[in-house]
Amino acid sequence: MALAVGCHAFVYDRRGYGESAPFGPVPRTVAYLEQEALTVPAVLRAAGIGRAVLVGHSDGGTLALLTAAQEPALVGAVVTIGAHVFVEDVTLIGIRAAQAQYASTDLPQRLARYHGVNTKPMFRAWTDTWLQPAFRHWNIERYLPHIHCPVLVLQGAADEYGTAAQVEALASQVAGPAQTVLLPGLGHTPHRQNLGQVLEYSSAFLQQVLA
C-alpha cells in the first residue's frame, strides 16, 4: 500500500502479538482497546512520526479510529479493514467457532507462523475477553463524531465477525468524509483473500487524500 502511493511505512507488532513482548501480568479489561489506543501516540512519537495515515485490521482498525478521535493532530487519514465499533451476535458466534477450530484443527500451528510463543496467550486474550458477558455491551460509537479526518472503511461482505452494520455506523457517525466498501465474497481478512482489491481501493483513497 505504501509503495503504491509513494509513502514510507512504519509497521509494528502490538504487545502480545507477533515478535513483540508478551502480555503483562494484568488481565485485559472490557476497555482494553480504549486503553491501548492511548499508547499509539507514544509509539508514533518514539518512531519520530508527527503525522500519519493509520491503517489497521480488526482490533487495529478500531485502535486507528480511537487514536484519530483522541489525537486528531497526529492522524491525517484512517483506513480500516474489518474494524468493530460494537459487538454483534455474529461476532460472538464467529469467536466460538474459532475456539472450536483452535481445539480441533491446525489453527494453532497456522497462527504460530505469525505469533510464535505469543500464539496461545494472544488467542486466549481475544476469545476470553470478547466472550465475557460484560463485553457484549462494549461500544465506541461515542468516539466517532470526534473523527474529522478522511476515513476509508473496508469490510468483507462475508465477514465472519461483523455485518454491514459496522460499516454503516462508521459512515454515518464520523464527522469527516467517509468512503465505504463492502467487498463481495470476502471474509474478515480481505487483505489476505484478495490483496489486489484491497490495494486498489486503499491506494485510490490515499492518492486522493495525499493530493
N, C-alpha and C positions, 0 to 999 in steps of 0.2 A: 504494500500500500504506500509506504514512504517512498519507495523507488519510483512508483508510478506518478507521483506528484512532485518529486524532486526535493523531498524533505529528509532531515535526519530523523532517526527513530531511537527512542530510549525504551527498552523492554526489560521488565524485571519480574521475578517471581515474588508473589506475596509471601509473607511469613507463613510457614506451614505447607507451602506448595513448592513443587519442583526442587531446586537445589538450595532454596533459602533455609534459614534456621527453622527448627521445628516450632510448633505452637508452644506458648508459655504454659506455666502450671495452672493458670486461672482459666476455667472453662468459658466457652463463648456464652454471651448473654443474648437475649432476644434482640438487643440493639447492636449486635456486633458489626453490622455494616455501617451504621451511623458512626460508631466508634472508630472503625478502621478508616473511614473517609477522612477523619481528622488528621491522619498520618500522611495522606497523599501529598499535601503541600510541602511537608518537610522532606519527603523523598525527592520531589521535583527540585526544591531549592538546593538540596545536597548534591544533586546532579548538575547544578548550575543552570537550571531551566527556569526562566522567568515567566514564560507564557507558552502554553502547549495546546495541541489538539489531543483530547483524551479519547482513546479507542479501547473499548472494553467489552468482553463477552460474559454473559450471565452475571455473576456477582461483580465482575469487573466493570460491566456496563452500569450496574447500579451504583458502584463506587464513583464512576465518572460523573454520573448525574448529581450525586450528593456533593461532590467536590465543586462542580460548576455552580451549584446553588449556594454553597457556603464560602467559596473563594473565587468569585467571578473574575477578579483581575488576573488570575492565573490561567484561565481557560478561554481559548479563542473559539473552540467548537467541540462538539462531542459526537462520537459515533458509537452507538450501542448495538450489540448483537445478542438477541435473546435476553435482554435485561428484564428484571422484575421490579415493579413498584408496589405490588401487593401479592398476597398468597391466594391461589385459586385451588379448587378441589382437584383439578387436573395436575397441579403441581405436586400435591401430596400423593396422588395415585402414581405419578411417574417416579417419585422418590422411593416409594415402597417397591415398585417394580425393579428399580436399580438395586435396592437392598437384596432382593431375591437373586438377581443376576450376579451380584458380588459373591453370594454364598454358593452359587451352583454353576458358575461358568468361569471362563478365564479372564473375567473383567479385572481382578486384582493384578494379574500379570500385565495386562494391557495398560492399566493406569500406572504401573510401576515403571514403565518406559519413560514416563514424564516426571514422576514424583519420587521415585526411588524409595528410600526409607520413610518418607513422609506419607506414603500411599494410605496405609491403614488409618493413621490419625486424621488425615485430611478427609477421608471418606466418612469416618465416624463423626467428625465435627459437622460435616454438611448434613448427613442424614439425621443425626441425633438432635441437632438444633432445629431444623425445619419441621421435624415431626413432633416436637413437643407441643402440647395443646396451646400454650401461650403464644407460640409463633404464628398461629392461624390468624391472629389479628394484626400482624406486622404490616405496616403500610407507610410509604414515604411520599404519598401524593401531596402532602402539605409542603414539601420542598419544591415541587415542580414550578409553581409560579415565580420562584426566585431565579429560575434559569433563563437568562436573557440572550445567551449565545446561540448560534445556529446548531440544530441537533438533527442528526440522521438516525432514524430508528429502523434497524433491520431485524427481521424475525422470520424464521421458517414457518410456513403456513401449517406444517405438521409438527410443530414443536411439542415435544413430549411433556414439557413442564409449564407451558403457558399458552393462552389463547390470544386472539387478536384484541381482546380487551386491554391487554398490557400496552399495545401499540396505540390504541385509541385514547387511553388515559394520558399517555405521554404527549401525543399530538395535540390534544385539546387543552392541556393544562400548563405546558411550558409557556413562558412569556415571550420567548424569542421565536424565530422562524423554525419550523419543524418539517422535515420530509420523512415519510414513512414508506417502507417497502415490505410487503409480505411475500416471501419467496416460495412459490408453489412447489410442493412435493418435498421440501427440505425440513429437517427437524431442528433440534436445539443447537447443533453445531454446523450451520450452513457454510462457514469458512473452511470446514474440512470436507463437507459433502459436495460443495460446488464453489471452490475458491474464486474461479473466474467471475462468477456472477457477483459475489460479494465485492471483489475488486472493482468491477465495472461501476457499481452504484456508489461505492465509497470514494473512488477516485474522482468521479464526476462531481460529487458533492464537495470534496476537498478542493478541487481546482476552482470551483465557484467561490468557495469561502476565501481561499487564499488570494484570489484575484481582487 
